[in-house]
Amino acid sequence: MENYTYNSFTVQLEGLNVSKDSMYPVFLFFFFSYLIILVANAGIAVLVFMDKNLHQPMYLLLCNLSVNDILGNSILVPRLLLDMLKPPSERLISYYECVFQAFTTHMFSTTAHTVLMIMAFDRYVAICNPLRYATIMTTNMLMKLTAAAWGVAIVLVGILLGLTIRLNRCRTLIRSIYCNNAGLFKLSCDSVFINNVYGLTFTVVLFTGSIGSMIVTYTKITVVCLCSNNKSLNSKALKTCSTHLVVYMIMLFSGMSIITLHRFPQYSDSRKLVAILYHIVPGILNPIIYGLQSKEMRKCFSKLFESKKVLPS
């Protein structure tokens, strides 16, 4: 018969199951991946802040992605690395710390969608209404859109976790590598019907709104480009839109993979690995893709390195 511990303030994470031979290579992989995420995304944010030529909506919105990647990975990866060095029985975390980690994890995913939706709107205005771009994408509008991207995520995720916190807990083991909403409400012996309904609705609304906005936006952009004889406009549109779409598809594919693998409990180890990569891969690729694709950012990088070469002489 299962032993129940009611409303314990300490829970146990199942963590990542790796063999002794592969533990240190996996540890080093995640450790250096985290360093790359910190350096690359902080570098993008600092570069945009310092160079006035990059004080444009597209790059300022990119800073939101960079901040989101840093926050999301900083809450997850260091804790994961510490747990890897401990035996499973010692992978303990306080309940409220677990709730905070779950909130941050879901914020990371939701904010990534909302920011990329706003970036798609920015590209639509720039390509389809270039003459009105400066009057539409003002500083005030940019601040409102940024606040909406983070505000919507805070409200949706806050309700999600609020419904879970109200439940009484009778278990202490979370069968995951990090705390998330599903892992938290599975600790309860109460009815989780409302949690399942809201969680499913939340996921459907977020993905439908995200995918729908991308389809509508890029359909209109494609129509404008096909009807235009301006090769310069089409070339610029192709570069900026392809960059945005690649970043979005990486995030979407990773998120869909986690949702799909949840339906197959026998692949729990694969789901754990995909869940980690969902945070790490976009965090590494986003600054690289934008840094290499953007002509303006490449110029800023080259100026930065040229100034460093001149200083010693």
C-alpha positions in Angstrom: 0.0 0.0 0.0 1.3 3.5 -0.9 2.5 5.7 1.9 1.0 9.2 1.7 2.6 12.4 3.0 0.1 15.2 3.2 1.1 18.7 2.1 4.8 18.1 2.5 6.9 21.2 2.1 9.7 19.1 0.4 9.4 17.2 -2.8 11.7 15.0 -4.7 12.7 15.3 -8.4 13.2 12.1 -10.3 15.9 13.9 -12.4 17.8 12.6 -15.4 18.8 9.0 -15.3 22.3 8.6 -16.8 25.0 5.9 -16.3 28.2 6.6 -14.4 30.2 6.4 -17.6 28.1 9.0 -19.4 27.4 11.3 -16.4 30.4 13.6 -16.8 30.2 14.0 -20.6 26.5 14.8 -20.3 27.3 17.2 -17.4 30.0 19.0 -19.4 27.7 19.2 -22.4 24.9 20.9 -20.4 27.4 23.1 -18.5 29.1 24.5 -21.7 25.7 24.8 -23.4 24.6 27.0 -20.5 27.8 29.1 -20.8 27.2 29.6 -24.5 23.6 30.7 -23.8 24.7 33.2 -21.2 27.5 34.7 -23.3 25.7 34.7 -26.7 22.4 36.2 -25.4 24.0 38.7 -23.0 26.2 39.7 -25.9 23.2 40.3 -28.2 21.5 42.4 -25.5 24.6 44.5 -24.7 25.3 45.0 -28.4 21.8 46.3 -29.1 21.9 48.5 -26.0 25.2 50.1 -26.9 24.8 50.6 -30.7 22.3 53.2 -31.6 22.0 51.8 -35.1 20.3 48.7 -33.6 17.7 50.8 -31.6 15.0 49.4 -34.0 11.9 47.5 -33.1 13.2 44.2 -34.6 16.4 44.2 -32.5 14.7 45.5 -29.3 12.2 42.7 -29.6 15.1 40.3 -30.1 16.4 41.5 -26.8 13.2 40.1 -25.2 14.0 36.7 -26.6 17.6 36.9 -25.3 16.4 37.9 -21.8 13.8 35.1 -21.9 16.4 32.5 -22.9 18.7 33.6 -20.1 16.0 33.6 -17.4 14.5 30.3 -18.5 17.8 28.5 -18.7 19.2 30.0 -15.5 16.4 28.6 -13.4 16.6 25.2 -15.0 20.1 24.2 -16.0 22.1 25.0 -12.8 19.6 23.0 -10.7 19.8 20.2 -13.2 23.6 20.1 -13.0 23.5 20.0 -9.2 21.0 17.1 -9.2 23.1 15.1 -11.7 25.8 15.0 -9.1 23.5 13.7 -6.4 21.9 10.2 -5.9 18.2 10.1 -6.8 17.1 10.0 -3.1 18.9 13.4 -2.4 17.4 15.3 -5.3 15.1 17.3 -3.0 13.6 20.7 -3.5 11.2 22.8 -1.4 7.6 23.0 -2.6 7.6 26.8 -3.1 10.9 26.7 -4.9 9.4 24.0 -7.1 6.4 26.2 -7.8 8.7 29.1 -8.7 10.7 26.9 -11.1 7.4 25.6 -12.7 6.2 29.2 -13.1 9.5 30.3 -14.8 9.5 27.2 -17.0 6.0 27.9 -18.3 6.8 31.6 -18.6 9.8 30.8 -20.8 7.6 28.8 -23.2 4.7 31.2 -23.3 6.8 34.4 -23.6 8.7 32.8 -26.5 5.5 32.4 -28.4 4.1 35.9 -27.6 7.4 37.6 -28.5 7.7 35.8 -31.8 4.1 36.7 -32.6 4.9 40.4 -32.1 8.1 40.0 -34.2 5.9 38.6 -37.0 3.6 41.6 -36.7 6.7 43.9 -36.9 7.9 42.2 -40.1 4.4 42.4 -41.5 4.2 46.2 -41.0 7.8 46.7 -42.3 7.2 44.8 -45.5 3.5 45.4 -46.2 3.3 49.0 -45.0 6.8 50.4 -45.3 5.7 54.0 -45.6 3.7 53.8 -42.4 6.2 51.7 -40.4 7.7 54.6 -38.5 4.2 55.9 -37.5 2.9 52.5 -36.5 5.9 51.0 -34.7 6.6 53.9 -32.5 8.5 53.7 -29.1 5.2 53.8 -27.3 3.7 51.1 -29.5 6.8 48.9 -29.0 6.5 49.3 -25.2 2.9 48.4 -25.2 3.5 45.3 -27.4 6.4 44.2 -25.1 4.3 44.7 -22.0 1.5 42.7 -23.6 3.9 39.8 -24.5 5.1 39.5 -20.9 1.8 40.5 -19.3 -0.3 37.9 -21.2 2.2 35.2 -20.3 2.2 36.2 -16.6 -1.6 36.1 -16.4 -2.0 32.8 -18.2 0.8 31.0 -16.3 -0.3 32.6 -13.0 -3.8 31.1 -13.4 -2.3 27.8 -14.4 -0.1 27.5 -11.3 -2.8 29.1 -9.1 -5.2 26.3 -9.9 -2.5 23.8 -8.9 -1.4 25.5 -5.6 -5.0 25.2 -4.3 -4.8 21.4 -4.3 -3.9 19.3 -1.3 -0.7 17.2 -1.8 -0.4 13.5 -0.8 2.7 12.6 -2.8 6.3 13.9 -2.8 7.8 12.5 -6.0 7.8 14.5 -9.3 8.6 12.2 -12.2 10.4 14.8 -14.2 13.9 16.5 -14.5 12.4 19.8 -13.3 9.3 21.2 -11.8 6.3 21.8 -14.1 2.6 22.2 -13.7 1.7 18.6 -14.7 4.3 17.3 -12.2 2.9 19.5 -9.4 -0.8 18.7 -9.8 0.0 14.9 -10.0 1.2 15.2 -6.4 -2.4 15.7 -5.4 -5.0 13.1 -4.6 -7.8 15.7 -5.2 -9.7 16.0 -8.4 -7.6 17.6 -11.1 -10.4 17.9 -13.7 -10.3 21.7 -13.7 -6.5 21.7 -14.0 -6.6 19.4 -17.0 -9.3 21.5 -18.7 -7.5 24.8 -18.2 -4.1 23.3 -19.1 -5.5 21.8 -22.4 -7.4 25.1 -23.2 -4.2 27.1 -22.4 -2.1 24.9 -24.7 -4.7 25.0 -27.6 -5.2 28.7 -27.4 -1.5 29.5 -27.2 -0.5 27.2 -30.1 -3.6 28.1 -32.2 -3.0 31.8 -31.7 0.7 31.4 -32.4 0.5 29.2 -35.5 -2.6 31.1 -36.8 -0.8 34.5 -36.5 2.2 33.2 -38.4 0.1 31.7 -41.2 -1.9 34.9 -41.6 1.1 37.2 -41.4 3.4 35.3 -43.7 0.6 34.7 -46.2 0.1 38.4 -46.5 3.8 39.0 -46.7 4.1 36.4 -49.5 1.3 38.0 -51.5 2.9 41.4 -51.2 6.3 40.0 -52.4 4.7 38.1 -55.3 2.9 41.2 -56.5 5.9 43.4 -56.1 8.6 43.9 -58.8 11.0 45.4 -56.2 13.8 42.8 -56.0 15.5 44.7 -53.2 12.3 44.6 -51.1 11.8 40.9 -51.9 15.4 40.0 -51.0 15.2 41.9 -47.7 11.9 40.3 -46.8 13.2 36.9 -47.6 16.2 37.3 -45.3 14.4 38.8 -42.3 11.4 36.5 -42.6 13.4 33.3 -43.1 15.4 34.1 -39.9 12.3 34.6 -37.9 10.6 31.5 -39.3 13.6 29.3 -38.6 13.7 30.5 -35.0 9.9 29.9 -34.7 10.0 26.4 -36.3 12.8 25.3 -33.9 10.7 26.4 -30.9 7.5 24.9 -32.3 9.0 21.5 -33.2 10.7 21.2 -29.8 7.4 22.1 -28.0 5.3 19.7 -30.1 7.8 16.9 -29.5 7.4 17.3 -25.7 3.6 17.2 -26.0 3.7 14.2 -28.3 6.0 12.2 -26.0 3.8 12.8 -23.0 1.3 10.5 -24.7 3.9 7.7 -24.7 5.0 6.9 -21.1 7.4 4.2 -22.3 9.6 7.0 -23.8 9.9 8.9 -20.5 13.7 9.2 -20.8 13.4 10.6 -24.4 10.8 13.1 -23.1 13.2 14.3 -20.4 16.0 14.8 -22.9 13.7 16.6 -25.3 12.5 18.8 -22.4 16.0 19.9 -21.7 16.8 20.5 -25.4 13.6 22.6 -25.6 15.3 25.1 -23.4 18.9 24.8 -24.5 18.7 24.5 -28.3 16.7 27.8 -29.0 18.8 29.6 -26.4 22.0 28.7 -28.4 20.6 29.0 -31.9 18.6 32.2 -31.6 21.5 34.6 -31.2 23.6 32.7 -33.7 20.9 32.7 -36.4 20.1 36.4 -35.9 23.7 37.4 -35.5 24.8 35.7 -38.7 21.7 36.6 -40.8 21.4 40.3 -39.8 23.7 42.6 -41.9 23.4 45.3 -39.3 24.5 43.0 -36.4 27.4 41.7 -38.4 28.5 45.3 -39.0 28.3 46.0 -35.3 30.3 43.0 -34.5 33.0 43.9 -37.0 33.2 47.4 -35.7 33.6 46.1 -32.2 36.4 43.8 -33.1 38.1 46.5 -35.2 38.1 48.9 -32.3 39.7 46.2 -30.0 42.4 45.8 -32.5 43.1 49.5 -32.7 43.2 50.1 -29.0 46.5 48.3 -28.2 48.5 50.2 -30.8 
